Amino acid sequence: MGNKQKFDGYAAQYDEWFMKNEHLFTSELRLFKKALGDIDGKRLLSVGCGSGLFESYIDCSNIEGIEPSEDMGKIAEKRGVNVIKYGLIEDVDLPDETYDIIYFNGSSSYMEDLAPVYEKSLRALRDGGRLILLDVPKESAFGFMYLLGKSLGTYNHEFLQNVMPELPYPLALASSGVWHSTEEKIDVLKALGAKNFRYYQTLIRNPMYTNEEPEEVSEGYKSGGYVAIIAEK
Ligand SMILES: C[S@@+](CC[C@H](N)C(=O)[O-])C[C@H]1O[C@@H](n2cnc3c(N)ncnc32)[C@H](O)[C@@H]1O
């Protein structure tokens, strides 16, 4: 596709970050599994499937993916995700009323204008299908940390001294993020007619302690550093 994508050149660093932050990854994976629920016999679409890291821990034989970064998507294909399109969701035509679940695991955080993208996704869901959004909320401690790093151009600053996680998320990926608040996304979905909302969260601890041990998933969205919104068509 030619254009350089935000994640091109970061595929190895992205996976490595999760592998080194093993407990943080386990907490996020628990949230991911809880949000997806039973996927047996269902048709799923992962928007911004990346390297398919999370999918590699579940049965991904019915999971299709869309991914703009070839670096990331090629790894997802090796892990068993059926990457149907290399491109931005904004540029892809989706078939109507086709999927049982469409999910964005961390990818809304790299998109400016969410309404057209969620509208397109809702159209592609069957009646009663679920749209699932998992992200670092802008209002969380992680959100503040990424925005501070982005505005300072470094994590290596006196404001952040002795309060950072040992291995923070790569600054380039924190800086290219368009961090949205959870309520901003809920408002967009409500305006589009989505219903029956549910919320789950994890990464309740402050970022510098997050990787000490895996966390449980809890209901709600007001405390977590990683939050799932589940809405129905
Ligand atoms: C934080 S990563 C998450 C990757 C994967 N879902 C995971 O959970 O490991 C965000 C992903 O969204 C993709 N992305 C960014 N903008 C996108 C867009 N407009 N349409 C589709 N995917 C996008 C990026 O290339 C990247 O792979």
The ligand as a MOL file (V3000), in Angstrom:
LIG
                    3D

  0  0  0     0  0            999 V3000
M  V30 BEGIN CTAB
M  V30 COUNTS 27 29 0 0 0
M  V30 BEGIN ATOM
M  V30 1 C -2.1660 -0.9920 19.7660 0
M  V30 2 S -2.1330 -1.8580 18.2580 0 CHG=1
M  V30 3 C -3.1830 -3.2280 18.6030 0
M  V30 4 C -2.9150 -4.4270 17.7500 0
M  V30 5 C -3.7100 -5.6710 18.1160 0
M  V30 6 N -5.1400 -5.4630 18.0050 0
M  V30 7 C -3.3660 -6.1200 19.5130 0
M  V30 8 O -4.2340 -6.0350 20.3610 0
M  V30 9 O -2.2300 -6.5220 19.7580 0 CHG=-1
M  V30 10 C -3.1300 -0.8660 17.1910 0
M  V30 11 C -3.2820 -1.4280 15.7940 0
M  V30 12 O -4.2530 -0.6740 15.0760 0
M  V30 13 C -3.8100 -0.5170 13.7550 0
M  V30 14 N -4.4570 0.6620 13.1970 0
M  V30 15 C -4.1050 1.9620 13.3580 0
M  V30 16 N -4.9250 2.7630 12.6650 0
M  V30 17 C -5.8190 1.9580 12.0460 0
M  V30 18 C -6.9270 2.1980 11.1540 0
M  V30 19 N -7.2660 3.4440 10.8040 0
M  V30 20 N -7.6130 1.1260 10.6910 0
M  V30 21 C -7.2830 -0.1350 11.0760 0
M  V30 22 N -6.2490 -0.4060 11.9080 0
M  V30 23 C -5.5350 0.6220 12.3910 0
M  V30 24 C -2.3010 -0.3800 13.8990 0
M  V30 25 O -1.6160 -0.6250 12.6800 0
M  V30 26 C -2.0050 -1.3900 14.9790 0
M  V30 27 O -1.7140 -2.6570 14.4720 0
M  V30 END ATOM
M  V30 BEGIN BOND
M  V30 1 1 1 2
M  V30 2 1 2 3
M  V30 3 1 2 10
M  V30 4 1 3 4
M  V30 5 1 4 5
M  V30 6 1 5 6
M  V30 7 1 5 7
M  V30 8 2 7 8
M  V30 9 1 7 9
M  V30 10 1 10 11
M  V30 11 1 11 12
M  V30 12 1 11 26
M  V30 13 1 12 13
M  V30 14 1 13 14
M  V30 15 1 13 24
M  V30 16 1 14 15
M  V30 17 1 14 23
M  V30 18 2 15 16
M  V30 19 1 16 17
M  V30 20 1 17 18
M  V30 21 2 17 23
M  V30 22 1 18 19
M  V30 23 2 18 20
M  V30 24 1 20 21
M  V30 25 2 21 22
M  V30 26 1 22 23
M  V30 27 1 24 25
M  V30 28 1 24 26
M  V30 29 1 26 27
M  V30 END BOND
M  V30 END CTAB
M  END
